[in-house]
């Protein structure tokens, strides 16, 4: 699932152009870039199966917030992901 999210985020970024990352995303493209960055960070960690499942669920939740343009919610979930992967 992480690979699917990474692919979706990369495709969205390619279509929308690069966006500057911030604590709270300002656009859907910026938000999806943050999802991509979080997914990449999670993939770089050697997470247990349980932790990986938790992070995948959070990434999906963040992606949904991004596509719904609920950027404050996406930022909150991003913080949860950071805590979960111990970044």
N, C-alpha and C positions, 0 to 999 in steps of 0.2 A: 504494500500500500504506500509506503514511503516513496518508492520509485514512481508510482502513479502521480503522487502529489508533486514530486520534483519535476516530472515531465510536464504536468499541467502548469505549474508555476513558471517554468522556463518558457513554455509556449506563450503564456500571457505576457511575460516580460518582453519577449521578442516582438510581439504584436504592439505592445504599448510603449516600448522604449525603456531605457533605464530610468529608475526613480531613486531619489535619495532616501535612504532609510532614516526613520525617526522613531521615537518612542511610540507615538500614535500615528498610524499611517494617514496620509492626506488624500490618497486615491486608491482605487482598486489595484492598480499596477504596483504601487508602493507596498500595499498590504500583501500582495502575492509574492513580492520579492522577499518580504520578511518571512513568509511561510517557507519559501525556498531556502532561505538562510537557516531557519530553524531545522528544517528537514535534513539539510546537509550536515549541520552540527550534530544532530541525533545519529545520523548514519556514520559519522566519524567516531562516535563513542561505541564502545563494545557493551551495549545494554543487554540486560537479561531479557528473556522472552516476555516476562510480565511487564517490565519497564518499557520495552519496545512497543507492546500493545497499548499501554497507557499513552505513550507519546504519539502513536499513530492516531488514536482517538482524539487527542488534543489537536493534532495537526488538521484533522478533518473538521473539527469544530472551528478552528481558526480560519480555515479556508472558507467555510460556510459564512462566517462573520464577514470575511473580505468580500465575498460575492454579493452579500446583502448590504454592503456598505455600512456595516456596524463596526466602525474602526476602533472605537473605544473598547468594545467587547473583544476585538481581535488583539488589541494591545494587552488586555488582561490575560487572555489565553496564552499569548506569547510569553508573558512572565511565568505562567504555570509550566510551560514547556521548558523554559530556561531552568527553572527549579528542578523539574523532573530529570533533566539530563545532567544536571550538576555543572553547568557551563560557567 
